[in-house]
Amino acid sequence: MRSITLVLDDRVGLLAEISSLLGKAGVNIDSVSVSSFGSKAIHTYLVDDEQSARKVLSTNGYNALTSDILVLQLPDKPGGFSAASSRLAAAKININRLSIIAREGGSVRFAIGVSDPEKAKKALAEFVLK
């Protein structure tokens, strides 16, 4: 899976504009994270159709940056994520993006970006969702 990140000049209505563009293109947003820092906004999207999302964003003047992410399913309990983060640390793999994307049935799903996705897949094989 790949995430789409936009670094933008922040303004009122920006999220409404982007979500409308994606919706009109038939792209479903599975997860979104938005942060503002001064006059800049950082939007990160997980979508069901990355190619269509990039195309509609590009066509409308947005520079979409993409990166590989892994989706992990771990027990939803105190310290549950430490099993994964400890393995990554031991393998010298840096975590550069992390968000919770779902909680259900005693499990939590994380979207995680790392410095070496292939190595991370091996280290976290029992947690990685296909």
C-alpha positions in Angstrom: 0.0 0.0 0.0 1.1 3.6 -0.6 0.3 6.8 1.1 -0.2 10.1 -0.7 1.1 13.2 1.0 0.5 16.8 0.1 2.5 19.8 1.5 0.4 22.8 0.9 -0.1 26.5 1.7 -2.8 26.3 4.4 -6.1 27.9 3.9 -9.8 27.5 4.8 -11.6 25.0 2.7 -8.5 23.1 1.5 -9.6 19.7 3.0 -13.1 20.2 1.5 -11.6 20.9 -1.9 -9.3 17.9 -1.9 -11.9 15.5 -0.5 -14.4 16.7 -3.1 -11.9 16.2 -6.0 -11.2 12.6 -4.8 -14.9 11.8 -4.3 -15.8 13.1 -7.8 -13.0 10.9 -9.2 -14.6 7.9 -7.4 -11.6 7.6 -5.0 -12.6 6.5 -1.4 -10.5 7.9 1.5 -9.6 5.1 3.8 -7.6 7.3 6.2 -6.6 10.9 6.4 -4.2 12.9 8.6 -4.0 16.7 8.5 -1.6 18.9 10.3 -0.8 22.6 10.1 2.5 24.2 10.9 2.4 28.0 10.6 1.3 28.7 7.0 1.8 25.1 5.8 -0.5 22.1 5.8 0.5 18.5 5.5 -2.2 16.1 4.3 -1.6 12.4 4.2 -4.2 10.1 2.6 -4.6 6.3 2.3 -7.0 5.7 -0.5 -8.5 2.7 -2.3 -7.2 3.8 -5.8 -3.8 5.5 -5.6 -3.3 5.9 -9.3 -6.7 7.7 -9.8 -6.0 9.9 -6.7 -2.6 11.0 -8.0 -4.0 11.7 -11.4 -6.9 13.9 -10.2 -4.6 15.7 -7.7 -2.0 16.3 -10.4 -4.6 17.5 -12.9 -5.7 20.0 -10.3 -2.3 21.4 -9.6 -1.4 19.4 -6.5 2.0 17.7 -6.1 1.3 14.3 -4.6 4.2 12.6 -2.9 3.9 8.9 -2.4 5.6 6.4 -0.1 5.2 2.8 0.7 3.5 1.9 3.9 2.7 -1.3 5.7 -0.6 -2.1 7.5 -0.1 -3.9 10.7 -2.7 -5.6 12.9 -1.7 -5.9 16.6 -3.5 -6.7 19.9 -5.3 -3.6 21.2 -3.8 -3.7 24.7 -1.2 -1.6 26.7 2.2 -2.2 25.1 0.7 -3.9 22.1 2.7 -1.8 19.6 5.9 -2.4 21.4 6.2 -5.9 19.9 6.5 -4.3 16.5 8.5 -1.2 17.3 11.0 -3.3 19.3 11.6 -5.6 16.3 12.1 -2.6 14.0 14.6 -1.0 16.4 16.5 -4.3 16.7 16.7 -4.5 12.9 17.8 -0.9 12.7 14.7 0.2 10.8 13.5 3.7 11.3 9.8 4.5 11.7 9.0 7.7 9.8 5.2 7.6 9.7 2.7 6.0 12.0 -1.1 6.3 12.5 -3.9 4.2 13.8 -6.4 3.5 11.0 -8.9 1.1 12.7 -9.8 -0.5 16.0 -12.1 -3.5 16.2 -12.5 -6.8 17.9 -9.6 -6.4 20.3 -7.2 -5.5 17.5 -5.7 -2.2 16.2 -4.5 -1.6 12.7 -1.6 0.7 12.1 -0.3 2.3 8.9 3.4 2.6 9.2 6.1 4.0 7.0 9.6 2.8 7.5 13.1 3.3 6.2 13.3 -0.2 4.7 9.8 -1.6 3.9 11.1 -5.0 2.5 13.2 -5.6 5.6 10.3 -4.5 7.8 7.9 -6.9 6.1 10.3 -9.8 7.1 10.8 -8.5 10.7 7.0 -8.0 11.2 5.6 -10.9 9.0 3.2 -12.1 11.6 1.6 -8.6 11.9 1.6 -7.4 8.3 -1.8 -7.5 6.5 -1.6 -8.3 2.9 
